[in-house]
Amino acid sequence: MARLAVVTGANKGVGFYVARQLQEAGLRVVIACRSPERGSEAARRLGCEFEVLDLGSDSSIEAFASTMETKYQQLDVLVNNAAIAFKAADPTPFKDQTVPTLAINFFATMRLTDRLLPLLRGSAAAGREPRVVNVASMAGKLRQLSPALQSEFASPMLDRPRLVALVQSFVAAVQSGKHREQGWGSSNYGMSKLAVIAYTKMLAREEGSAMRINAICPGYCRTDMSSNRGGQSPEVGARTATTAALLSAQGPTGAFFEHERESSW
């Protein structure tokens, strides 16, 4: 039985090439995205399968997970690639960008992953070496925070309630206009990706050696998200996610990858 991979947000950009590279490595791939039209077309081009997934909808996340359980009954590799980012020229006030950015990039990513954990644990029990890859960013580095907040997010004792509370504290600080003086960064996108990396490390501690769970930065790629200003192609950027998805059983877990190798957070 071929190992099965899910790649979210894979109708274009980095996710599309992650899906292609995993197929080339011999995996059966299901791409998941919000648009039935764009998803179906991407699946046709790739020669893979497609399921609708809208990370902005709890019911869609539940429906997708149920489909994976009933239709596919298997999940060995999960690549959480889907995300949003407001453009620099977007007139939406900073404080109004905070909640939607975190809702998709962090909270929905965590919700989807947690919901799919039973399938991933089943993969581990069957000896299929499950992998979770959370596509993050250099923008999620700890250095954007004060030393006190860095210690909180990097703590080996960090759990879900505390992580959620920290993220909610950032939201509250932004709404009050005091986020900078309270030690937070100045990027909603960066904060969402920092939270994803913290979640990655927390989940890796929880699951132990049963699976490899890592976060990656694909680099600054020429994609719609970057308005095609990146310095490298999405195909090149995808290689770091693919590297983490295909790690050997001896590979790291709870790590952060850049340029196809482990890096510091």
N, C-alpha and C positions, 0 to 999 in steps of 0.2 A: 504493500500500500504506500503510495507516494505521500510525503509529508505535505500538509496543507497550510498555506499562508494567507492571511488577510492583510491587505494594505489599504488603509483609509485615505481618502483624498487623492486617489490614484488615477483620476481621469486626465490629469495633465501634470506637468512639472516634475519635481523630484519623485513624487509618488509613482507616476507612470513608469519611470525608469527603474525604480526599485522593483516594481511588479515584473517588468521585463527581465531584470537580472536574476530574480528569484526563479522565474520560469526557466531561464537558461541553465540554472543550477539544478533543474530537475524537479522543482516543487510545483504542485498544483496551486494555482493562485486564484483567489477571489478578491476583486477590487470592490471597494465600498465608497460611495459618494452620494451626495444629496440629489443630484439631477439625474433622473432616469435616462434622459436623452444623451447627455454627455457621458454618463457612465456606460451605457450600452454601446456607444460608438467607440469608447476607449477599449472596452472589452473585446469588441470586434477586431480592432486593430491589433490587440495583444494576443487574441485567441484564448482568452481566459473567461472566467465567470464573473458575474456582476450582481451585487445586491444593493438595494437602496439603503442609505444610512444618513440621517440628518442629525448631527450632533447637537443641534439646537432643540431637539425634541426628545424628552424622556421616553415617550411612547415609541418613537422610531428606534431608539437604542434598544429597548426591550424587544421590539419586533425583530430587529436584526439578530440579537442574541438568540432568540427563539428559533429563528431560521437556521442559524449555525448549529443549534442543538438537534433540530429535527431533520433538516435537509442534508446537512453535511456530517453531523455527528462526530466532528473532529476539528481540532485546531492545534497546530503545532508552532506556528510563527505568527505573531501579531505585530504589525508595524503601524504605530499610531502616527500617521503623517499629517492628517487633516488639521488645519488651523486657519485662523484669520489674522489679519493685520490691517490696521487703518493706515492709509497712505499719509505721508508727511504733510501733503497739501490739503488733507481732508479738513473741512471747516468744523467738524464735530468737536465741541470742547473736550479737552483732555479728560475731565472728570466723567463725561458721558461716554467715553470710550472704554472706561475701566471695566465695568460690569460685563458688557458683551464680550470683551476680549478674554477675560478670565473664565467666563461661562463656557466658551467653546474650547479654548486652548488648554485649560486646566481641569475645571470641574467635569466637563463632559468626557475628556480623555480618561480621567480617573474612574468615572462612572462606567464607561464602556469596558475598560480593562478589568475592573472588579467584577463586572457581570460575566465576563468571559473566563474568569479564573477557573471555574469547574472544568471547562473543556481543556484548558492548559494543564491543569493538574492531572486530568485523565491522560493527556499526552505523556506526561512524565511517568505515570504509572505503567504506561505501555512501552516505555523505553524509547520514545521518539524525540527526546531531548528538546523540549519547548524553549522558545526564545520570545522575549518581548523587547521591542525596540521603540523607544519614544523619541520622536524627532523633535529636538529642542533647538538651541541656538547659542552662539557665543554671547548673544544679548542676555542670556540667562545666567551669566557668571555671578558668583557671590560678591565680587568686588563692588557691585553697584550699591550694596547695603552697608550700613554702619557695622563696626565690629561686633556689637551686641546682637544685632539681627543675623549677621553671618553665623554666629555661634548657635543661634536658635535653629536656623534652617539646616545646618550641618550636623546637628546633634545626633548621635547614634541612638538616642532615646526618643527621637521624634516619631509620633504616631499620627494617625488620621485626624483625630479631634484637634490636636495641637496644630497640625499643618493647616487645616481648614480655618482654625481661629487666627493664625498668622495672616493668611491670605485675606480674611475678612477684615483684619486690622488695617491692612494696606488699603482696602477699599474705603474704609471709614476715614482713614487719614487723607486720602485723595479728596473725598467729598468735603472734608473740612478745610482743604487747602493747606494742610500742615504736613504732608507726606515727606517733603524734603527735610524739614527741621526735625522730624521724628526718625530720620535715618533710612528712609526708603529711597529707592531709585526714582528716576524720572521717566521711565518707560513702562507703559502698560504691557506691551508685548514682551519686553524683557522680564518683567515680573511674572508673567504667565509662564514663561519658559523656565525661569528659576524654580517656580513651584512644581513644574513637571519634573525637573531634575531631582528635586527633593523627594517627590513622590516615588520616582524610580528607585532611588537609594533605599527609601523606606520599604518599598515592596520587595526589593531584593533581600533585605534582611529578614522579612517575614517568610518568604518562600524558601530561603536557604539554597542548598545545592541542587534542588529539584529542577530548577530552570535558570536560564541566564537572562537577566533583566537589565538592560542598559539604555542610556540616553546618548544621543548623538547630535552633532552639529554638522549639517551638510555643507556648510560654507555659504558664501554669498553667491548665489546662483542666478542665472538669467531666467527668471520666471515671472509670472504675472504678479506675484507678491512683491518682488523687488522692482516692478515696472521695467523688467528686462535690463536692469543696470548691473547685474552681478558680474563678477570677474571670471566665472567658470560656468560651464554648461550644467543643466540639471542632471544629465547623464553621469557626469563626473561627481557631482554632489551626492547622487544616489549611492555611490559605491561605499560610503561610510556606513549608511544604514544597512546595506547588503552585507557588509563585513560583519556587523554586529548580529545580523539575523542568521548568519551561517557560522557563528563561533563554534569552536570545538567544545567538547565537554570540559576541557581544562581551561577554557577562556574565563575572563573575569565576569563578575556580576556586580551590579550596583555601581558601574563605572560610567564615565563620560568620555565619548570618542570624538575626535576631530581628525581630519585627514587620514582616515582609515586606521587610526591607532588610538590607544588609550591616552587621555589627556587629563590635565588638572581642571577642577571646577573652580 
